[in-house]
């Protein structure tokens, strides 16, 4: 088994370092973490050459981001590495909330049946980065350069020129577009004189990776003020390789250096295990860290030819697993738009929609993250009394459970109000698959009679897709198919047959219904019976060709 935490990647001199004038590339991505790697792979699969720069030659150490949501797994499926992630990770849907020593609330993040992917997997970040790096190495259009640190940038009307520091000296590199995926301390953000603004929370948390043979269910467990850690919160998650992740709230006055020492961590973990009936379990402390956090974002994710994604653009608390998941969704949103612009299929203005849509999503994530943090770490006695009263009420009253907030867990943002959406022309649609929503999965029947999953059927389709509902011989279906053909658009067509009842219900469809999906599988338009002109107009709108 590969130890991804100890891997070291070789620095290699590139011909660009000897060029008399800066070599030019369509896209340069800065930062080879989960977001940068996701973006690079997606672009390469869309036939866009990518240079990916990283300032060191290692993957992450410690578990760090561990909760990868269903939507992120669906993105990884399209990149060709989702199966590997799910096979290695620990799948879970159930969460339990405790107040003091009593369970007060239980929730199921995937209560409806028939989805291929679980609500979440827990998988250490170094595995995710390792699997993505190995996938990137399979793609010849990705030029991954380790130990290449960006130290300067000059913006131009048609691109940007980067100054890059290497073990063998500096060189310059030109790009049509630069994607900043270089993390919360983004060097590119600083070089452009930009900053992220928001709220810094005055609290500290210890996170520890604990290896132990504890036979506990694969659930998320969250305690408010348990007897083994009174007045604070604790979170317990199972990871791959018999490893468990424990988060202990410490308070602002805690000494981060002292709290990382084993003699401080071991008694806390022992007290937790004793309290849940595992007093005899032996364990070993692996990686540990003490962190603080802020909920903040840049005012704009686009600055000329530089586009910011992931933690370089926005930051949230860890409660709700919205950091890495939202970063992957940034990359998912950006890749197809960059490819469309570079291939001449869309104007540069399409990239403005990346900024607007993902700023909207960041605001949603920050709002949820801030509310969770305020509930978990009340900053006044009145707030604490309210929080504890709510927790007491949850034992007997269902309404109180909606007020409990141990972290509203990551779901994809519905891009309401996006300029790429075509408003409904038909007023009788029901359900959640509105324009701007990410496509929902469901079992489907293929043309050869075999069964599969809807989102899997979309994986091989890199462009726009039309979902057409109903039987082949139905008059309404035939009319919709004629309209698609008459539109002249390069649409992939996925048929949803009458026997696919769940898919039909989830999309509020009937015979002849058509959904137009963007390349990132977000709904951009839907009709009961579209005309060729309506299809062309919606397609143009989704590519920012028209307002």
C-alpha positions, -999 to 999 in steps of 0.1 A, spaced: 0 0 0 13 34 -10 21 58 19 8 90 3 19 111 32 56 103 26 56 105 -12 81 130 -27 77 140 -64 107 148 -85 114 183 -97 121 182 -134 135 210 -155 112 220 -183 121 234 -217 100 265 -209 128 275 -184 152 279 -213 128 299 -236 141 333 -248 106 347 -243 79 333 -219 63 302 -233 25 306 -236 -1 281 -225 -39 283 -225 -43 276 -188 -19 277 -158 -33 264 -125 -15 273 -94 -18 248 -65 -20 210 -68 -44 203 -40 -78 187 -44 -92 218 -62 -63 224 -86 -61 187 -95 -98 184 -100 -97 214 -123 -67 202 -143 -82 167 -148 -116 182 -159 -99 205 -184 -77 178 -198 -107 156 -204 -122 185 -223 -90 186 -245 -76 217 -229 -38 215 -222 -30 225 -187 2 235 -168 -3 227 -131 23 243 -107 28 234 -71 52 252 -47 65 219 -31 67 183 -39 44 165 -14 8 157 -8 -10 167 24 -2 151 57 -29 143 83 -65 137 76 -75 173 71 -106 174 49 -122 140 53 -159 143 45 -165 142 8 -202 147 -2 -223 129 -27 -220 157 -52 -182 157 -50 -182 119 -55 -203 124 -86 -178 149 -99 -150 124 -92 -170 98 -112 -168 120 -142 -131 125 -137 -126 87 -136 -116 82 -100 -149 81 -81 -150 43 -77 -116 42 -61 -125 69 -36 -157 52 -26 -140 18 -23 -114 32 0 -136 56 20 -160 49 48 -196 55 36 -222 70 59 -256 87 59 -265 87 96 -256 113 122 -263 114 159 -263 144 182 -258 141 220 -264 166 248 -243 158 278 -246 120 280 -279 115 262 -287 111 225 -312 139 216 -314 137 178 -307 114 148 -307 123 112 -304 106 78 -288 126 51 -300 103 23 -335 93 34 -349 85 -1 -339 53 -18 -320 46 -51 -290 68 -53 -257 52 -64 -235 73 -41 -238 76 -4 -245 110 13 -208 111 24 -176 92 25 -149 98 51 -115 96 34 -83 112 45 -73 141 22 -39 125 13 -57 96 -3 -80 120 -23 -49 140 -34 -30 108 -42 -57 93 -63 -62 126 -82 -25 130 -87 -23 95 -102 -53 102 -124 -36 134 -136 -5 114 -144 -25 93 -168 -35 124 -189 -9 137 -214 -25 171 -215 -16 178 -179 20 191 -173 24 189 -135 55 208 -123 65 203 -87 87 228 -68 75 256 -90 65 286 -69 48 316 -83 65 348 -70 51 374 -94 23 381 -119 17 407 -145 -18 411 -159 -22 419 -195 -53 425 -217 -51 390 -233 -35 370 -204 -10 371 -176 27 365 -172 39 346 -141 74 347 -125 82 312 -112 109 302 -87 125 268 -90 155 250 -74 174 260 -106 164 296 -107 135 317 -119 117 317 -152 86 333 -167 55 317 -181 26 333 -200 -10 321 -199 -43 330 -215 -59 323 -181 -45 317 -146 -65 297 -120 -55 304 -84 -62 272 -64 -34 278 -39 -53 276 -6 -63 299 22 -29 317 23 -31 322 -14 1 337 -27 -16 348 -59 -42 367 -39 -15 386 -21 4 393 -53 -27 409 -68 -32 430 -37 -65 412 -29 -79 399 4 -106 378 18 -129 395 43 -153 381 68 -155 370 104 -127 353 124 -139 331 153 -121 333 186 -120 296 194 -96 268 191 -101 231 181 -79 201 184 -81 175 156 -65 142 160 -62 111 139 -65 81 162 -57 45 151 -78 20 170 -97 -12 166 -131 1 179 -161 -16 165 -184 13 162 -210 20 134 -200 43 105 -219 73 118 -212 110 126 -213 115 163 -215 150 178 -216 158 215 -225 191 231 -210 194 266 -204 157 273 -193 146 307 -159 136 293 -154 171 279 -177 194 298 -187 228 285 -172 221 250 -181 201 219 -167 169 204 -170 153 170 -161 117 161 -158 102 126 -146 69 113 -120 70 85 -102 45 63 -75 21 76 -90 17 111 -84 54 118 -108 77 136 -109 115 135 -117 133 167 -123 171 171 -122 186 205 -133 222 211 -107 238 234 -116 275 238 -97 305 228 -73 305 257 -59 271 250 -22 269 241 -20 254 206 15 241 212 7 224 244 -25 209 232 -8 191 203 14 171 227 5 134 232 3 138 270 -26 162 265 -44 143 237 -43 108 251 -64 115 283 -90 133 262 -93 103 238 -93 78 267 -121 97 284 -142 97 252 -137 59 247 -145 52 284 -178 71 280 -190 51 250 -182 17 265 -148 11 249 -126 14 280 -103 -14 271 -96 -3 235 -59 4 228 -52 33 205 -24 53 189 -23 90 182 -12 98 147 -13 133 132 -28 161 153 -33 198 149 -49 228 166 -67 252 144 -88 284 143 -109 294 114 -128 322 97 -158 325 75 -148 349 47 -144 353 10 -129 376 -17 -153 402 -30 -148 389 -65 -136 355 -77 -124 370 -110 -97 395 -115 -90 400 -152 -75 368 -165 -71 353 -130 -98 332 -115 -98 321 -79 -112 288 -67 -114 268 -34 -99 282 -2 -80 309 -21 -114 324 -28 -134 316 3 -131 300 37 -156 284 61 -156 266 94 -151 228 93 -187 223 106 -207 210 76 -178 198 55 -183 228 31 -146 236 25 -132 210 1 -166 201 -12 -173 237 -23 -138 239 -38 -144 209 -59 -177 224 -71 -158 256 -79 -136 236 -102 -166 217 -117 -182 250 -125 -151 266 -140 -137 238 -161 -164 236 -188 -167 274 -190 -129 278 -196 -130 251 -222 -159 267 -240 -142 301 -240 -109 287 -252 -125 266 -279 -144 296 -292 -178 283 -283 -185 311 -258 -175 347 -252 -151 356 -223 -182 369 -205 -191 333 -197 -163 334 -171 -180 362 -153 -209 338 -146 -183 315 -128 -176 343 -104 -212 352 -99 -225 317 -94 -197 306 -71 -198 338 -51 -235 331 -45 -226 295 -34 -199 308 -11 -223 332 5 -247 302 11 -219 281 26 -206 310 48 -242 316 61 -247 280 71 -212 277 85 -215 309 106 -249 298 120 -234 264 129 -204 279 146 -226 303 166 -247 274 178 -217 251 186 -197 279 203 -221 304 219 -203 336 228 -225 348 256 -244 332 286 -277 341 270 -267 323 238 -256 293 257 -288 291 277 -308 292 244 -286 265 228 -290 242 258 -327 248 260 -331 238 224 -311 206 230 -333 197 259 -364 203 239 -353 180 210 -358 149 233 -396 154 231 -404 180 204 -397 175 167 -398 213 160 -367 218 182 -347 195 161 -348 219 132 -330 244 154 -301 221 164 -271 230 143 -240 208 146 -231 217 111 -256 218 81 -238 193 59 -227 201 24 -252 199 -5 -247 215 -39 -260 251 -42 -291 256 -64 -280 285 -86 -312 305 -84 -311 337 -104 -281 327 -126 -281 346 -158 -274 312 -176 -308 298 -165 -338 300 -188 -370 306 -167 -397 281 -170 -422 287 -198 -445 260 -184 -460 266 -150 -469 231 -140 -434 217 -130 -431 204 -95 -401 190 -75 -366 202 -69 -351 200 -103 -355 237 -110 -332 256 -134 -299 260 -115 -302 227 -96 -276 199 -99 -291 169 -116 -304 142 -93 -294 106 -97 -319 77 -102 -319 42 -117 -325 41 -154 -330 15 -182 -305 17 -211 -315 11 -247 -302 -25 -246 -325 -32 -216 -297 -32 -190 -300 -10 -159 -277 17 -147 -276 51 -130 -286 84 -146 -255 103 -136 -233 75 -149 -250 78 -182 -240 115 -182 -204 109 -173 -191 103 -208 -210 133 -222 -188 164 -219 -211 189 -235 -248 198 -231 -272 170 -227 -310 167 -233 -329 144 -210 -360 132 -229 -387 115 -209 -412 90 -223 -417 60 -246 -402 60 -282 -436 56 -298 -453 84 -279 -464 114 -300 -452 140 -275 -418 123 -273 -415 122 -311 -423 159 -312 -396 168 -286 -371 147 -305 -379 164 -338 -374 198 -321 -340 187 -308 -330 175 -343 -343 207 -359 -323 229 -334 -291 218 -350 -274 218 -315 -246 193 -307 -267 178 -278 -262 144 -263 -296 127 -258 -303 105 -228 -337 88 -229 -357 82 -197 -383 55 -203 -417 52 -187 -405 23 -165 -379 46 -149 -405 57 -123 -381 73 -98 -363 93 -124 -396 105 -138 -409 115 -104 -377 132 -93 -378 154 -124 -416 160 -123 -417 147 -159 -442 133 -183 -441 121 -218 -422 146 -240 -406 165 -211 -371 177 -219 -344 189 -195 -314 207 -208 -283 201 -187 -251 221 -187 -218 202 -190 -215 204 -151 -249 186 -149 -268 216 -136 -302 222 -151 -303 253 -173 -338 249 -189 -368 225 -190 -400 223 -211 -430 201 -215 -427 204 -253 -398 226 -265 -395 242 -299 -362 242 -318 -361 280 -313 -365 276 -275 -337 250 -274 -313 273 -293 -322 303 -272 -316 283 -239 -283 269 -252 -271 304 -263 -281 318 -229 -263 291 -210 -231 300 -229 -236 337 -222 -242 344 -259 -273 362 -249 -285 380 -217 
